[in-house]
Structure formats: C-alpha cells, structure tokens
Amino acid sequence: MERDDPELILSEKFAPADLPYVCAPRLRVVDAIGRAVRARRFVYLGAPAGSGKTVSALLWLKQAKRACVWIGLDRYDDVPSVFYKQLAWGLYSIQPDNTAMRAVLESPTFSASPVEHAVQLVMEMRPLERRYALIVDDMHLIHNREIVKSLPAVLRRLPGAFAVLLLSRAELPEEWRALGGAEGPAVLGADDLRFTPDEIRGYFNALGRFPTPDETRLVHAATEGWAIGVAALAKSDRTDGRNGHYLFASYFEEQVWGAWDDQLRSFCLATSVAEEFDPTLAALLSGRDDAQEVMERLARTNTFLSRLRGDTYRYHHLFRDFLREKATEAGVDRVALCKRAAEHFRDRHDYTRALRFWFESGDFSGMDTYLLLFLFENARGSVADYADFLRTLDIESLPADAYRVCPPLRVLAAWYFYLTSQRTAFEHHLDELYRALPRIAASDSRFMEFALLAYSVDHRTTIIEKARKFSLFGRFVRRFTPAGLATEIASFTHNLPYPHRSNVDYSAIVLEDGGMELIGRTFAPLLGAEWGYVRPLLPACFAYERNRLDEALAGLRETEKALVPENREDGRVCIMVMKHATLWQMERESEAAAALDDLVALTETEAPHFLPNLKAYRAKLALFNADKRAARAWLDEYFVTDVERIEFVRSFQHFTTARALIVLGEADEAERLLERLRAFGRSFNRPLDVGEACALLAVLLWAARRRVEAVDVLLEGMEALAPYGFFRVVADEGAAVEPVLKSLVERLARSGYDGPLERAFVQETYLAAHDRARRFRGVCANLGVRTKPVKLSPQQKRVLELLARGLRNAEIAAETGLTLPTVKSHVQAAYRKLDVHAAPDAVLRARELGLL
C-alpha cells in the first residue's frame, strides 16, 4: 500500500460506499441487522450476488449512525500478509494519530507474521469514544485456510465498541460458528434480504411509480424478492412476469446502456478491464481527462458503480460482466488496455499488479521485464506466504503457448509447483525449462540463476549428481548475483528449521568423499556469504543424525565462528535449532535452555516468519512426553489446517500435527496424515522425511496392535536411512518405538531376510531409543488401555489434594511435615499411576476417576 498522509487521505480510504440516490428503505432488514448487532455483535450476511447485502449494510449504518471501517476484498487479497495488512490499515484509519499502531503497520516484519501483528495493532488501539462498525465485503473471495482459521481470534480482540458485519456469497464457514461465543454470530441469509410485496411497492413509489396490487404481485413473483432484480424492474418501466435475472440484463441493455452516449459507453468499456480503478488509471485507460468527474457522476446516479475507498471505485460484478461482454462484441482492444495498466503499475513500482495485468492481457510477449521485476523486487520473508501469494496469479491456468512465447515463465511455474509440492507438474516444467535453457539465457542472466536454483532442488537426482553436471547450467550464467541469489529472492532454507532437510534433503553428501568441496565448487555462488557457515554446518547435522553428538556440537561451534554480520537470519535460526537439539539430546539442560532462549529472541526480533516453525519445534519437544495440553494448543494454532497434499514449506509443521493427533488419540487422522508424509518423502527423495514418517506410523500401528504392519513400516524407514548411517530420527521416538525396534531385531535374526538392513544398525538404534525412553514416555503413552483400577496411597492422595489447592512441593512439605524428597517421590508415583506428567493433568485425571 502506498504511503499516504493520514490526515489527508487515510481516514477516507476505508469509508463505506455512498448509498444510491433512490433506494428502498428496507426497514425490516435494517431492524433485523440492528437486533443481530445488539444480540451478538458479530453478524454474517451470506446470500447470492445481487441480494442487497451491501445496500442493506449501508442502510443499517445510516440508521445506526456508527462510524465505519469498510473493507472491500478482491481475489488477490487471499494471502494472509495482504489480507491482514489491509485490515490493519482499515483499523488504523480511525486513529491516524496513533503512533503505536502506525509503528506496527510500518514494521518490516509485518508480512512475516501478519496475524500476530494484526493482534498487536488491535491491542495498541486507544479507548474509543464512539461506536464503530467493521464491515468486510466479499468474504467469499477468501479461501486461504490460515485466514479463515485465524480471523475469529483477531476479530474477538476488537473493542466492544465495534460491531462486525461480514458480507459473503458463501455459507458461514465452520471455523466461524463460534465467533462471538457459544451461540456464534448472527446469520442473515437470502430469505432475510428478499423484498416483500410491501417493500417492492414502497420502492416503486420512491421512484414515482405506483403499481397496483396485481402488478406488485407480478414483480414479486418475477424477481422472488431478489434485490437487484427488483431494482432493475423498478427502473425498466415494466411490471410483467419475466424472470428477474433476465429483466436485470434487459434493464442494463435498454435502460442504462441504451440511454448513454457513445463517450460514456467507451469510458465504461475501457475501465471494465480493471477489478477496481482510481481516476488516474481510469483516465489512462479511457483517454479522458475528466475521468474523476465521470466516475463521481456514475456513482451518484446508479447502483452499479460504487466507491470502494477514497477515490477508488469498482463496478458491481454483474455490471462488470455485462460491460466485458459488450467490450468483446465491440472489438475493444483488451490486450492493449491491460498492457497500459501494467505499464501504469510498473511506473508506480507496484510490480505485482503490473505482472497481473500483463497476465490478464493474454499476450505473453514482452513479459520478461515484468517477470524480472516481480521475481527480484518482491522478496518475502516467509516462503509459505510467498507460495500462497503465487496462487493468486493463477499460474495453473496459464496456456501452453505462454511458455513458448515467454520461456522464462517456466522458471516461475517450476518455482510455484515446487513450493506447493505438485510433483508431476514440477517435473514437467523442469524438463521443459531444461529444453528452453538457451532461450531463457538470451533473456537475462538472472533468469539463468533462477533456473539453476530450480535445478538444485530437482528431486530426481541427488545434490551430488547435480553438482557433477553443474556445467550444463553454469556455462549460461554470465555473472552471479554478488549477495547470492538463493538469499536475495527468498530463503535457501525455505524457512525450515533443519538445514540438511530444507530445500532438498542433502543426505547424499555423506556418501561422497569430498562432497562438501564439490558443492563449494559449484552451487556455493548461489549462497553468497552464507556458504562460509554452511560448509561446516551440514557435516555437523549429519553427525547429529548419526547420534555422534560430541562431533555435532563441535561442528556447530565451528559454524558459529564462521558467521559474519552479512549472514541472513534464516541461517542463524537453523544453527540455533541444531545447537539446541544437540544440547538437549546430550542432557546439558542449562546450556540447552540458554540456546532455546537465544532462538526465541532471534525469532521475535529478526525472524518472525519462523514463528510457526518455532512453535512446531517447541510443541514437538513437549509431545515426546505425550503432553495433551501441548497437543491441543498446537492444533488450535491458526496456521494448523487440514491439508489434502503435503506442501513441503509446511512439512515440519505437519510432522508436529501428526504427533499431536497421536497424543490426543486421533489415530485415524494421524494415520492418514502420516501416510501422506511418507508418500511425500518418497516422491521427493527425502530419506529423513521417510524415516520420520515411518517411525511415527510404526508406533501408531503398534499401539493399535497391528504389529506386523508396524514392523513392515519401520523396516521401510530404516532401509531408507541405513545407507547414510542415520538413526537419530527413529530413536527419538523412544518408548513408543522401542518395542517395534525390538521386534525388528528379532525379525532380522531369523533366516530369510535378504534386504540391505544390518542387524547391528537396528540394534544401535534400539539402544538409543531405550536410552531415550528413560527420559520421555513417548507419543503413544496415552493410547494404552488401562486394565487395572488406579489406586493411590493415602499419602499420594493427600499430596494431590494439596496440589489441587495450588500448593508447591515445598509448601506441601511444610504442610504435611514430610521431607521435600518424600513429597517429590509421592508426586512422581501418583503421576505414573495416573499416566500423566504435570500437576494440573494429575488433578484432572484423579477427579475424573473419582479419587479426589
């Protein structure tokens, strides 16, 4: 969004559109909205297009005399960073002198964690001196699951002086059914918005027409009370019984279009190429210097052009569709108009909208410049958010001819399908990209760097194999971006926490003598200054996976020494994660705690885009001990949503979700997710993901007494890891995986197994898991079926009663006269019997069993 002077413009940007000069008063509907606001505060108006949602909301605003923040959405707002930035600007518009809110808006990290920043901005609002309404129009355009899930949490934090109206053509999403409390929001639908015969007669009377009762019934029957149909019929001088939708189109043709002069028609045809437009863009498209006056006059005299905010307007979508059909019939040069709009936004440095308009033109020649500007001038901190953003470009609908005309588009398509883990499409575009290399190189050398980056993540060959064939690409690159392309355009880790399991699985390097040196001679220029610490970091990660923790820690110390001020935050995050994981495994608790504190501090100050993965990491640690509260808290996070396909930028979070589902006993859901994760790991040649997915799936199957299946699955995972000597990812499951490993050892001891897995390797994994089991209960601890009743000793019961009163161990010792070690012993014994590990859970469990 452009930087505007808040005193001059900002307060108008989110003002509602003006009411039509003549409109039905709709007192019944206005009263229904008013009652809903008073009863619930949150109101959902869900009805088809043309039902009168917008006008009804405007009429209620006028009657309620509330100040308003009105946000009109379009399909490009379906990205968390974009949606919440717009919401935040709207809320800020009511307190434009609030410097704390402005600081949140201008934070360079807003787009990295938009939900958290939106919440912070709401908390910075000063007390309101009057009542407000927040109205969000066209909510049906929002499909992003993170927005849908997080919006209630943001809206609930608005001051009580706010009423919230959500206008949509879709039904109320399930996630919003609890908005505003147990009863949920008030919901008004198409039936609530239909015109009654009395309202039809009143509207006609306001227009100077006085229908008879029979004519009124005809209109009602023809339109079924559909608001825009009633409006069209009222202005068409007709009261016959034709269908309301037909009458609407007829009204446009005969009463609107037929009454306009050629100049006004040309203006509307030209501006209809844009979803929304301001006077500058309208003048550019139409060639009229008086564009602003034309727009204002149109908005005043009909209901089909409305002011969206400030001086930005848009046509009602039905009228826009009508205009676009007319433009096609009239032979209007839509290609030229879209290109003109693209140039307009390029000059404004809005490279995203510039590229969108060039896409809209359907002419893909000359797109190279726009594509370069979009790729290299729109870097984002969060790769997951960037993937969501690319969806709005509708890349999947690009015609095949587009790539022939503009070969560099292959780079964008490959990038998009890679980020969204659409393997078949990714492979197709990679193959086509390889064929088009000479033509891509002729466009711009930077495209070749981007193509080289796509080649580096081609899962069909290992990073070592690609390094050996590096010259196929390198000969086309005239110069490398000095800072390293992989860090300039996005993130070489793709914001994932484990560097050796990030943009690709780098495990193959351990199988090659001098593997890191080979990477250094080839792909290192893509990393720029980051290569200095990546060189010791990856071997340290490999040592960790082999459970050589001293070696791993030494490598991480070397990695820290290699850091320089120019290094990006994503690399620092990865180092901190691995350092904490290593110290935590070594049971160096104080050092591990300090490392985690450093990681949290860096994330909060410099890398907020890592916050979801940080939460996933911390939840994972708690879930090793089957912590139900941690599991519920994780699943409640707004970014944890149901998925049909594993997107690799969120793969680490998916593993945490699977663990949480197991801990909560949601076995079927957990199994489905783990099967997807296993397939994802196989498809994209990620052996560590396969190993982790198989380990978790095996423990789940074992707990379900599907023992043979469990051993089969674990065998697959171990075979995927064995060539590299990795087993930490399996042993981490501790008590949960221990019996499966034991059974696998027994299977290997029998004659008949002729696979690649060595018994000694499995035995070493088993011993590591056994050691782990003494510290943690394992994710399946809650899945066991208790066959014996729980019996607490009098002392254990007494201790729990005191815990229920909120006393600490030392206070319990003073109360009972027991020594502190004795109290701790009774507490731990009670925990074991109740199958819990924390005081609140113990108290709740004891109460459930009637022991307290």
LINTA-V915396 format. One record per residue. PHI is phi as a letter, one per 40 degrees, with the letter a starting at -180 (* if undefined). Layout:
phi=PHI
phi=PHI
//
This chain:
phi=*
phi=c
phi=c
phi=b
phi=c
phi=c
phi=c
phi=c
phi=b
phi=d
phi=c
phi=c
phi=c
phi=b
phi=c
phi=c
phi=c
phi=c
phi=c
phi=d
phi=d
phi=b
phi=a
phi=c
phi=c
phi=f
phi=d
phi=c
phi=c
phi=d
phi=c
phi=c
phi=c
phi=c
phi=c
phi=c
phi=c
phi=c
phi=c
phi=b
phi=g
phi=b
phi=b
phi=b
phi=b
phi=b
phi=a
phi=c
phi=d
phi=g
phi=c
phi=g
phi=c
phi=c
phi=c
phi=c
phi=c
phi=c
phi=c
phi=c
phi=d
phi=c
phi=c
phi=c
phi=f
phi=c
phi=c
phi=b
phi=b
phi=b
phi=b
phi=c
phi=c
phi=b
phi=c
phi=c
phi=c
phi=c
phi=b
phi=d
phi=c
phi=c
phi=c
phi=c
phi=c
phi=c
phi=c
phi=c
phi=c
phi=c
phi=c
phi=c
phi=c
phi=c
phi=b
phi=c
phi=c
phi=c
phi=c
phi=c
phi=c
phi=c
phi=c
phi=c
phi=c
phi=c
phi=d
phi=c
phi=b
phi=d
phi=c
phi=c
phi=a
phi=c
phi=c
phi=c
phi=c
phi=c
phi=c
phi=c
phi=c
phi=c
phi=c
phi=c
phi=c
phi=c
phi=d
phi=c
phi=c
phi=a
phi=c
phi=b
phi=b
phi=b
phi=b
phi=b
phi=c
phi=g
phi=c
phi=c
phi=c
phi=c
phi=b
phi=d
phi=c
phi=c
phi=c
phi=d
phi=c
phi=c
phi=d
phi=d
phi=c
phi=c
phi=c
phi=c
phi=c
phi=c
phi=d
phi=c
phi=c
phi=c
phi=c
phi=b
phi=b
phi=b
phi=b
phi=a
phi=c
phi=b
phi=c
phi=c
phi=c
phi=d
phi=c
phi=b
phi=c
phi=b
phi=c
phi=g
phi=h
phi=c
phi=c
phi=g
phi=c
phi=c
phi=b
phi=b
phi=b
phi=d
phi=c
phi=c
phi=c
phi=c
phi=c
phi=c
phi=d
phi=c
phi=c
phi=c
phi=c
phi=c
phi=c
phi=d
phi=c
phi=c
phi=c
phi=g
phi=b
phi=b
phi=c
phi=c
phi=d
phi=c
phi=c
phi=c
phi=c
phi=c
phi=c
phi=c
phi=c
phi=c
phi=c
phi=f
phi=g
phi=c
phi=d
phi=c
phi=c
phi=c
phi=c
phi=c
phi=c
phi=c
phi=c
phi=b
phi=g
phi=b
phi=b
phi=c
phi=c
phi=c
phi=d
phi=c
phi=c
phi=c
phi=c
phi=c
phi=c
phi=c
phi=c
phi=d
phi=c
phi=c
phi=c
phi=b
phi=c
phi=c
phi=c
phi=c
phi=c
phi=c
phi=c
phi=c
phi=d
phi=c
phi=c
phi=c
phi=c
phi=c
phi=c
phi=c
phi=c
phi=b
phi=c
phi=a
phi=a
phi=b
phi=d
phi=c
phi=c
phi=c
phi=c
phi=c
phi=c
phi=c
phi=g
phi=b
phi=c
phi=c
phi=d
phi=c
phi=c
phi=c
phi=c
phi=c
phi=c
phi=c
phi=c
phi=c
phi=b
phi=a
phi=c
phi=b
phi=b
phi=b
phi=c
phi=c
phi=a
phi=f
phi=b
phi=b
phi=b
phi=a
phi=c
phi=d
phi=c
phi=c
phi=c
phi=c
phi=c
phi=c
phi=c
phi=c
phi=c
phi=c
phi=c
phi=c
phi=c
phi=c
phi=g
phi=c
phi=c
phi=c
phi=d
phi=c
phi=c
phi=c
phi=c
phi=c
phi=c
phi=c
phi=c
phi=d
phi=c
phi=c
phi=c
phi=c
phi=g
phi=c
phi=c
phi=c
phi=c
phi=c
phi=c
phi=d
phi=c
phi=c
phi=d
phi=c
phi=c
phi=g
phi=b
phi=c
phi=c
phi=g
phi=c
phi=d
phi=c
phi=c
phi=c
phi=c
phi=c
phi=c
phi=c
phi=b
phi=b
phi=b
phi=c
phi=b
phi=c
phi=c
phi=c
phi=c
phi=c
phi=c
phi=c
phi=c
phi=c
phi=c
phi=c
phi=c
phi=c
phi=f
phi=c
phi=c
phi=c
phi=c
phi=c
phi=d
phi=c
phi=d
phi=c
phi=c
phi=c
phi=b
phi=d
phi=c
phi=c
phi=d
phi=c
phi=c
phi=c
phi=c
phi=c
phi=c
phi=c
phi=c
phi=c
phi=c
phi=f
phi=c
phi=d
phi=c
phi=c
phi=c
phi=c
phi=d
phi=c
phi=c
phi=c
phi=c
phi=c
phi=c
phi=c
phi=c
phi=d
phi=d
phi=c
phi=c
phi=c
phi=c
phi=c
phi=a
phi=c
phi=c
phi=c
phi=c
phi=c
phi=c
phi=c
phi=c
phi=c
phi=c
phi=d
phi=c
phi=b
phi=c
phi=c
phi=c
phi=b
phi=c
phi=c
phi=c
phi=c
phi=c
phi=c
phi=c
phi=b
phi=d
phi=c
phi=d
phi=c
phi=d
phi=c
phi=c
phi=c
phi=c
phi=a
phi=c
phi=d
phi=d
phi=c
phi=g
phi=c
phi=c
phi=b
phi=c
phi=c
phi=a
phi=a
phi=c
phi=c
phi=f
phi=g
phi=c
phi=c
phi=b
phi=c
phi=c
phi=b
phi=b
phi=c
phi=a
phi=c
phi=c
phi=d
phi=d
phi=c
phi=c
phi=c
phi=b
phi=c
phi=g
phi=c
phi=c
phi=c
phi=c
phi=c
phi=c
phi=c
phi=b
phi=c
phi=d
phi=d
phi=c
phi=c
phi=f
phi=c
phi=c
phi=d
phi=d
phi=c
phi=c
phi=d
phi=c
phi=c
phi=c
phi=d
phi=c
phi=c
phi=c
phi=c
phi=d
phi=c
phi=c
phi=g
phi=c
phi=c
phi=c
phi=c
phi=c
phi=c
phi=c
phi=c
phi=c
phi=c
phi=c
phi=c
phi=c
phi=c
phi=c
phi=c
phi=b
phi=d
phi=c
phi=c
phi=c
phi=c
phi=c
phi=c
phi=c
phi=d
phi=d
phi=c
phi=c
phi=c
phi=c
phi=c
phi=c
phi=d
phi=c
phi=c
phi=c
phi=c
phi=c
phi=g
phi=c
phi=c
phi=c
phi=c
phi=c
phi=c
phi=c
phi=c
phi=c
phi=c
phi=c
phi=c
phi=c
phi=c
phi=c
phi=c
phi=c
phi=c
phi=b
phi=b
phi=c
phi=c
phi=c
phi=d
phi=d
phi=c
phi=c
phi=c
phi=c
phi=c
phi=c
phi=c
phi=d
phi=c
phi=c
phi=c
phi=d
phi=b
phi=f
phi=c
phi=c
phi=c
phi=c
phi=c
phi=c
phi=c
phi=c
phi=c
phi=c
phi=c
phi=c
phi=c
phi=c
phi=b
phi=c
phi=b
phi=c
phi=b
phi=c
phi=c
phi=c
phi=c
phi=b
phi=c
phi=c
phi=c
phi=c
phi=c
phi=c
phi=c
phi=c
phi=c
phi=c
phi=c
phi=c
phi=d
phi=c
phi=g
phi=c
phi=c
phi=c
phi=c
phi=c
phi=c
phi=c
phi=c
phi=c
phi=c
phi=c
phi=c
phi=c
phi=c
phi=c
phi=c
phi=c
phi=c
phi=b
phi=f
phi=b
phi=d
phi=c
phi=c
phi=c
phi=c
phi=c
phi=c
phi=c
phi=c
phi=c
phi=c
phi=c
phi=c
phi=c
phi=c
phi=c
phi=c
phi=c
phi=g
phi=c
phi=c
phi=c
phi=d
phi=d
phi=c
phi=d
phi=c
phi=c
phi=d
phi=d
phi=c
phi=c
phi=c
phi=c
phi=c
phi=d
phi=d
phi=c
phi=g
phi=c
phi=a
phi=d
phi=c
phi=c
phi=c
phi=d
phi=c
phi=f
phi=d
phi=c
phi=c
phi=d
phi=c
phi=c
phi=c
phi=c
phi=c
phi=c
phi=d
phi=c
phi=c
phi=c
phi=c
phi=c
phi=c
phi=h
phi=c
phi=b
phi=c
phi=c
phi=c
phi=c
phi=c
phi=c
phi=c
phi=c
phi=c
phi=c
phi=c
phi=c
phi=c
phi=c
phi=c
phi=c
phi=c
phi=c
phi=c
phi=c
phi=b
phi=b
phi=c
phi=g
phi=c
phi=c
phi=d
phi=c
phi=c
phi=c
phi=c
phi=c
phi=b
phi=b
phi=c
phi=c
phi=b
phi=b
phi=c
phi=d
phi=c
phi=c
phi=c
phi=c
phi=c
phi=c
phi=c
phi=c
phi=c
phi=c
phi=c
phi=g
phi=c
phi=c
phi=d
phi=c
phi=c
phi=c
phi=d
phi=c
phi=c
phi=c
phi=g
phi=c
phi=c
phi=c
phi=c
phi=c
phi=c
phi=c
phi=c
phi=c
phi=c
phi=c
phi=c
phi=c
phi=d
phi=c
phi=c
phi=c
phi=g
phi=b
phi=a
phi=a
phi=d
phi=d
phi=c
phi=c
phi=c
phi=c
phi=c
phi=c
phi=c
phi=d
phi=c
phi=g
phi=c
phi=b
//
